[in-house]
Amino acid sequence: MNTFIAVVLVCANAIPIESCSDDRASEVRKVRVSNELGCTNGWQEIISRTDIGEEIGKTAYLKTECRRVKEPQ
């Protein structure tokens, strides 16, 4: 069975979206979810409660990714 890792990257506005990656982001949040829909839900609320929430849309943006993880058989 496959599970997914939901990833939210916080990148500075100066970093192009296609270059925003784990190593270039100022913050990376990851959580295991059971399906692809779980990758898209709840991040806005989580980020808005952090110190960086004020910067989103001003000096930084969020990029979300959904990464498939194969479970050991």
N, C-alpha and C positions, 0 to 999 in steps of 0.2 A: 504494500500500500504506500502511496506517496503522501507526503505532507509537504508543507510549504513554510518558508521563512519569509515573513513580512519585514521589509526593510524600509526605513525612512531615513533619508539623507538630508541634512541641513547644509546647504551650500550658499556661499556668498553670491550676490547678484553678478559679480564680475566673472564668475565661473560659468561657461556655457553649459546648458543642460546636458548635452552629450558628453561633457567632460566631468560632470558631477559623479564621483565614485566614492567608495569607502575611504580611500586614501586621501581624497581631496576635500571631503566634507568636514565641516567644523564639528559636527555631531552625527553619530550613527546610532540608530535604535533598531533592534531586531527582536522579533518574537516569533515563536513557532505557532502556526495556525493550521487548522484542519483542511481548509480549502482556499481557493483563489479569492473568493469573496472576502475572506477574513483579512486579506492583505490590504483591503481598501477601507475597512471600517474602523472608526474610532481614533485615527491619528490626529485629526484636527483638535479634538478635545484634549488628548494627551499632551500634545505640543503646546497648546494654549495655556496649560497649567505650569509650564516650565519658565525659566528665566528667558529663554530664547524666543518665547512666544511673541514678545513685543517686536522682535526684529523681522519676523516673517512678513513679507510683503513690502518691507522698507529697505533693508540691507541684505536680506537673505530670502531663500525660497526652499520649499520642500520638494523632494523627488522621492516617489515611492516605487519600490520594486517588489516583485513576488518571485522568490527563488524556489524551485522544486528541489526537494531533498528526498532521495530514495532511502527508505528504511532498510536495515539489514534483513536479509532473508534467512 
